[in-house]
């Protein structure tokens, strides 16, 4: 088992690292970020092991495709990446928070990382309109929110 105490590096991907981060996500069957999206990566011992991206949606950022290579899961890397994003966005972005759609088996993970369950009706209309088709197709999924104003 790998220790997350070894050298890890999280960053917002730009230019060539944006392309590498998207290639990584595509290679692992994940949705890729568009140019207007914010893409973040995590490296362990200089190896790219994970990535995620956020899409502006009304006054929120929609967290998409959080992916860590399977052999690096359950070791704190995804939490480290989320913490980096939360700290980075708290300093640079003017948003109400981060929203995401979560499969039931990941609810505990998001709650452990300071995300709260949110009701669809409590979110802005643009978020509701975007999330409704996903929730109809996957009724067990939940909405979680990390409020940057906390």
N, C-alpha and C positions, 0 to 999 in steps of 0.2 A: 504494500500500500504506500502510495506517495504522500508525503507530508506537505500541506499547503504552506508550511513555514519556510520552505525552500524558496528561492527567488521567483516571485510572480510579478508580472507586469500587466496592468490594465491600461488601456488607452482608448481615446476616441479616434477611430480610423479616419484618415484623410488621404486624399490623392492615391498613391500606390498602395498604402495599407488598406484603404477602402476597397480597392479591387481585390486584394488578397483576402480580406475578410469575407467579401461576397463569394469569392471562389471557394473558400472553406465551407461556407454555409451551403452552397450549391452541391459541393461534393458529398455532403452529408444529408442531402435530401431536404434541406430547409429552404424556406422562402428567403429571397434576397432583398436587400435594401435598395431603394431608389435614391437618386442624387439628392433629393430634398430631405431624406431621412438621416438620422444620427446612428452611426454604426460604431459599436464598441467591441473590442477584442480583449482576450486574456491569454497571456503567454506564461508557460511554466518552463523554467530553464531554457528560455529562448525558443520554445516550441509552441506554436499556436494550438491551443487546446479548446478554445471556446469563443463564441461570439453571440451577439444579439443586436437588435436594432430597434429604434423607436421612430414612430411616425407622428408628426404633429396632427392633432385631431381636436378641433375647437381649441379650448384653452388647456388641453391635456396632451400628454405624449403617450402613445399607444405602444407598449412593450411587445415586441414580436420576436418569434424564433429564438428564444434563449436556448442555446445548445452548447453542451459540453461533451467532448468525446467520451464514450461510455467508460473507458478504463480510468478516467479522471473524475467520475461522478462520486457523490457522497463523501467528498473530501474537503468541502468548503470553497471550491473554486467558483461555483455559480453564485454563492453568497458574496464572495469577494468582488465579483464582477458587478453584482447589483449594488453593493455598497459604494463602489467606485462611481457608478452611474449616478446614484443618489447624491453623492457629494459633489460631483461635477455639475450636475444640473442645478443643484441648490445655489451654486456660485454663478452660473451663466445663463440659465433659462428662466424666462418669465412664464411659468405655467402653474396651473392649479395642482398638478401632480401627474403621476404615471398610472395608467390604467392597463389592465391586461385581462385576457380570457384564460381561465385556468381549468385544466382537467382535474377531476376529483382527487386523483392520486398525488397531485402536487399542491393541494390546499395548505397542508401543514408547512411545506417549504416556504410558501409566500407569507404565511402568517408569522413564521419565525423571522422573516426578513422585513417586518414592520408594515406589511400590506394588510389592509382591512377589506372584508367582504363589503361590496357595494351593491345596492339595488339599481337595476337599469333605470327605473323612473327617476332616480335622484341625480342622474347625469345629464349633461347638456344634450339637446336634440340631435346634434351631429354624431355624438358618441352612440346614442340610442339607435339611430338609423344604421350606423355601421355595424354595431354588435348584434342587432336583432336577427339577421339571417344566420349568423353563426350559432346563436342560442337556440333558434328553431331547429337547426340541424343537429345540434349537440345539447339537448336540454339539461344534461347533468353538469355542464360547464358552469363555472361561477365567474363573476366579475370581481376583480380585486383592484384596490387603489392604494397607491402610496401618495400621501398628501405632502407636497413640498412645504406647505405652510406649517407643518407640525413642528 
